[in-house]
């Protein structure tokens, strides 16, 4: 009998730039694939599952979790205007085992002085999520990101499929 386990891990990079294009803040953190995200990944192997997907920003600093309150950007901590589709070039394959998701939040998009988390979701509807049903992955930053109205924020999310 042959047993194989697949795992998925990710690294999220957030780069905040001022109106002059200079980097104001950069953070790198690990993500957590939610229980629902595990199901999404299994489905994606057989379909074009990422059509209509996007990212949402949140203000809560609740620890990331596979399920429950830490597994999604809730209505109460959703950053207004941050429900944006993934950039046109993503998701894309970086290598045989790495898939990249990316979103550039332009000036005026997702503006908040208290950005603490980001999620990849299967929708771009306005507002936070009521639960983790639509959340593929969640990441919580080590330090708050203060995105001003004239700043840009690029979220780059590299997900690596691993075997054990």
N, C-alpha and C positions, 0 to 999 in steps of 0.2 A: 504494500500500500504506500502511496506517495502523499505526503502531507506538505502543503505549502501555505504560508501565511503572507498576505499582502498588508503593508502598512502605508500610511500616507502622512507625511510631515511637511511642514511649511515654514518658510522664513518670510517675514513681512518687513519691508523697508519703507519708511515714510520720510520724504524729503520736503521740507517747507522752504520756499524761496520768497524773498521780498520782491517788491515791484521792480527792483533793479536787477533781478535774476540771481542775486547772491544767496547762497545757502544760509538760512537763519537757524535751522535745526534739522538734525538727521537722527532717526531712531531705527534700530533693527531689533526685532523681537520674533519669537517663535509663535506659531498659531496653534490652535486646537481644532481638529476636525470634529464637528458635532456628530451625534448619533445619526441625525438626518443626513449630514454630509457623507457619512459612510454609505448610506443608501444611494445618495446622488452619484457618488463615485462608481458604485457598482453599475448603475443604470447608464452612466456616460460611456462605459466601455462598448455598449451596444447601440448608442444613438448620438445625435447631435444635441446633447442635453444642455449645452450652455447658451443656447439662443434665448435672449431676453434677460440674461443674468446681469447683475450689477453689484455695486458696493453701497454700503451705508455707514455713516460715521455716528458715533455715540459719545456721550459725556460720562457715563457711569464708569467707575473704576472697579466694579465687581470682577473678581477673578474669572478667567475663562473656564468653562466647564463643558463636558460632553452633552449635558442636558440641564434643564432648569434655568434659573435666572441668569447665569453666566454664559449661556449658549446663544444669545441673540442680542440685537440692539432693540431694546424695548421702546414702547411709545413714549415713555417719560424721559428717556435720555437721547432720543433721536435728534441729530443736528439737522435743522430745517434746510432743505435744499440739497441734502447730500445723497439723495436717492438717484444715483447716476448709473447708466449702463457702463459695462466694461469698455475700455478703449477698443477701437475697431481691430487692432492688430492682435487682440488677445481673446480667449486664451490661445497661447501658442506653445509649441514644443521647443524647449531649449536644448534638450538632449533626449536620449532614449528613455530617461526616467524622470525628467523634470518638465513640468507644465507651468507656464507663467501667466498670471492674471495681472492687469494693470489698469489704473484709473488716474487720470490727471484732473484734479479739481482746480479749475481756472479761477481767476480773480472773481469774487462775487459768489462762488459756489461753495457750499459747505462751510460757511464762515462761522467760527466759534472760538472763544478763548479757552475752552475746556474740552478739547477733543482727547478722549482717553482710549477709544476702541474703534475698531473697524470690522465689518463683516462682509463676506461674499454671500449674496442672496440670489434666489432664483426669480427675482422680480425687481422692478424699478418704481414700484408704487410709492407715493409720498407717505411719510410717517414711519414710525417704528413698527416692529413686529409684535404681535400678541403672544407669540411663542416661537419656538425654534423650527417650526414646520418648514419654513422657507430658507433657513440658514445653512449654508454649506460649511463655512468655517468662520472662526472668530479669533481676533487677536487683541490683546490689551497692551498698550504702550507703557514703558517704564516711567516715563515722564509725560506730563500734559503737553499737548500741542496747542499753541495759540495762533490760529490762522486768521489774520486780518483780512479785510475786504479786498485789499489789493495784492494779497499773497497768493501763490499757487502751492498746491500740495499734491505730490505724486506718491501714490501707494503702489508698490511693486510687490507681488506675492508670488514666490516660487514654491510650488508644491512638488515634493519628491516622493515618488513611489518606491518603497523599499520592500525587500523580501526578507523573511526570516526562516 
